[in-house]
Amino acid sequence: MAHCFCLPAVADFAQCDRGAQDMLWFRPEPFTTMPRYEYRPLTPTPEAEKTFQNWIEQLDREFMNRDPDHRSDVVRENLHELYLGAQSGPPRQDSSLAARALAHSFDPRNATLEPEYYGDIDAAKYRERKPLIWFWMMYDRSPLGLNHWLGFRMRAMLARHIFKHCGQNVKIFHGVEVSFGYNLTVEDNCTIHKYVLLDDRGELIIHQGSSISDYANVYTHSHDLNDGMIITNHKTEIGPRARITYHATVLSGVKIAEHGLVGSMGVASKDVEPFHVVAGVPAKTIKVKTIAPSS
Ligand SMILES: CC(C)(COP(=O)(O)OP(=O)(O)OC[C@H]1O[C@@H](n2cnc3c(N)ncnc32)[C@H](O)[C@@H]1OP(=O)(O)O)[C@@H](O)C(=O)NCCC(=O)NCCS
């Protein structure tokens, strides 16, 4: 657990680590003797902090302009500087083909992303978001991508321009992928951990205080068994205060109710009742949280 960054899903638990959360959630007493670890406040140097904040504010201002070409120009320029430390220009004809391909690829208009192939895409909505989604992906893979202080703030800013709605105090780690972005709602105080897939091809709502752990997958579309090109989109909902733990999967159209928890590696193929802890493939209830109201 040395590297577990499991940020909590519940305001009251806002400063406790995974071990402490489990103990609080599953063992009724005595709460007071259980260890509780506060998150340590970390900041970069004042000079770096100012630079980081100014950069995010500058990008935020630029992205207020929803014109896809304007956004693409901004992204091309920033990726060029991020990766090569130099301002962009047309690729030099005397440079290698690989170097020219790199320069072309900083421009989102030359990048092709998987969701663009989907026939059910709303092309107009995606077009204005695509430059930012490309920037997000390339930012995460850049030398800055693992700087958490900067990354939380950068991704929160991008999410507010990309998602249908992104609430306050949303923390998103590196390597997270979305499908369209415009069908995704992430409410206040949610945490999305590293390498999570949030498929919002249908509609995905992550209600407040929920947490999606490392490498989890949440889907909102399914394929016909006989003809894989026949797609059905559903609304998938998680929370409030639910936890999809690491490497778990939530299938399309499933609702994980308040305080529901999907155990690691579990596949939630059916709705999960409030306060139920489910595990396995397919996931079944293994216990009910002791904080559940008595019926
Ligand atoms: C689901 C979970 C929370 C249950 O923890 P727990 O309350 O300590 O569960 P227990 O050890 O009492 O297990 C109860 C039963 O469920 C089974 N079980 C527990 N977790 C399971 C899982 N992920 N998949 C399949 N079965 C599981 C146990 O083997 C046990 O079965 P048994 O009664 O036949 O022996 C835990 O196993 C889990 O998956 N935690 C996720 C870790 C996490 O949050 N990671 C994020 C950190 S950043």
PDBQT file of the ligand as one rigid body, heavy atoms in Angstrom, charges set to zero:
ROOT
HETATM    1  C1  LIG A 301     -14.433  -5.757  -1.047  1.00  0.00    +0.000 C 
HETATM    2  C2  LIG A 301     -13.521  -5.449   0.134  1.00  0.00    +0.000 C 
HETATM    3  C3  LIG A 301     -13.661  -3.989   0.526  1.00  0.00    +0.000 C 
HETATM    4  C4  LIG A 301     -13.961  -6.353   1.272  1.00  0.00    +0.000 C 
HETATM    5  O1  LIG A 301     -13.061  -6.218   2.305  1.00  0.00    +0.000 OA
HETATM    6  P1  LIG A 301     -13.364  -6.963   3.720  1.00  0.00    +0.000 P 
HETATM    7  O2  LIG A 301     -14.573  -6.358   4.335  1.00  0.00    +0.000 OA
HETATM    8  O3  LIG A 301     -12.120  -6.939   4.520  1.00  0.00    +0.000 OA
HETATM    9  O4  LIG A 301     -13.758  -8.399   3.216  1.00  0.00    +0.000 OA
HETATM   10  P2  LIG A 301     -13.477  -9.794   3.891  1.00  0.00    +0.000 P 
HETATM   11  O5  LIG A 301     -12.020 -10.070   3.886  1.00  0.00    +0.000 OA
HETATM   12  O6  LIG A 301     -14.207  -9.876   5.189  1.00  0.00    +0.000 OA
HETATM   13  O7  LIG A 301     -14.140 -10.776   2.816  1.00  0.00    +0.000 OA
HETATM   14  C5  LIG A 301     -15.470 -11.268   2.893  1.00  0.00    +0.000 C 
HETATM   15  C6  LIG A 301     -15.589 -12.352   1.804  1.00  0.00    +0.000 C 
HETATM   16  O8  LIG A 301     -15.548 -11.734   0.515  1.00  0.00    +0.000 OA
HETATM   17  C7  LIG A 301     -14.461 -12.233  -0.263  1.00  0.00    +0.000 C 
HETATM   18  N1  LIG A 301     -13.869 -11.103  -0.962  1.00  0.00    +0.000 N 
HETATM   19  C8  LIG A 301     -13.367  -9.966  -0.435  1.00  0.00    +0.000 A 
HETATM   20  N2  LIG A 301     -12.940  -9.142  -1.380  1.00  0.00    +0.000 NA
HETATM   21  C9  LIG A 301     -13.168  -9.779  -2.556  1.00  0.00    +0.000 A 
HETATM   22  C10 LIG A 301     -12.927  -9.434  -3.897  1.00  0.00    +0.000 A 
HETATM   23  N3  LIG A 301     -12.385  -8.245  -4.226  1.00  0.00    +0.000 N 
HETATM   24  N4  LIG A 301     -13.287 -10.288  -4.861  1.00  0.00    +0.000 NA
HETATM   25  C11 LIG A 301     -13.846 -11.492  -4.539  1.00  0.00    +0.000 A 
HETATM   26  N5  LIG A 301     -14.107 -11.873  -3.275  1.00  0.00    +0.000 NA
HETATM   27  C12 LIG A 301     -13.769 -11.021  -2.296  1.00  0.00    +0.000 A 
HETATM   28  C13 LIG A 301     -13.504 -12.819   0.760  1.00  0.00    +0.000 C 
HETATM   29  O9  LIG A 301     -12.695 -13.820   0.203  1.00  0.00    +0.000 OA
HETATM   30  C14 LIG A 301     -14.440 -13.349   1.811  1.00  0.00    +0.000 C 
HETATM   31  O10 LIG A 301     -14.973 -14.576   1.345  1.00  0.00    +0.000 OA
HETATM   32  P3  LIG A 301     -15.290 -15.807   2.354  1.00  0.00    +0.000 P 
HETATM   33  O11 LIG A 301     -16.333 -15.264   3.321  1.00  0.00    +0.000 OA
HETATM   34  O12 LIG A 301     -15.790 -16.899   1.471  1.00  0.00    +0.000 OA
HETATM   35  O13 LIG A 301     -14.013 -16.115   3.045  1.00  0.00    +0.000 OA
HETATM   36  C15 LIG A 301     -12.038  -5.676  -0.230  1.00  0.00    +0.000 C 
HETATM   37  O14 LIG A 301     -11.752  -7.037  -0.379  1.00  0.00    +0.000 OA
HETATM   38  C16 LIG A 301     -11.639  -4.955  -1.487  1.00  0.00    +0.000 C 
HETATM   39  O15 LIG A 301     -11.796  -5.414  -2.598  1.00  0.00    +0.000 OA
HETATM   40  N6  LIG A 301     -11.070  -3.785  -1.244  1.00  0.00    +0.000 N 
HETATM   41  C17 LIG A 301     -10.709  -2.899  -2.308  1.00  0.00    +0.000 C 
HETATM   42  C18 LIG A 301      -9.377  -2.282  -2.044  1.00  0.00    +0.000 C 
HETATM   43  C19 LIG A 301      -9.403  -0.816  -2.303  1.00  0.00    +0.000 C 
HETATM   44  O16 LIG A 301     -10.240  -0.095  -1.841  1.00  0.00    +0.000 OA
HETATM   45  N7  LIG A 301      -8.450  -0.346  -3.019  1.00  0.00    +0.000 N 
HETATM   46  C20 LIG A 301      -8.304   1.021  -3.288  1.00  0.00    +0.000 C 
HETATM   47  C21 LIG A 301      -7.154   1.543  -2.512  1.00  0.00    +0.000 C 
HETATM   48  S1  LIG A 301      -6.448   2.910  -3.285  1.00  0.00    +0.000 SA
ENDROOT
TORSDOF 0
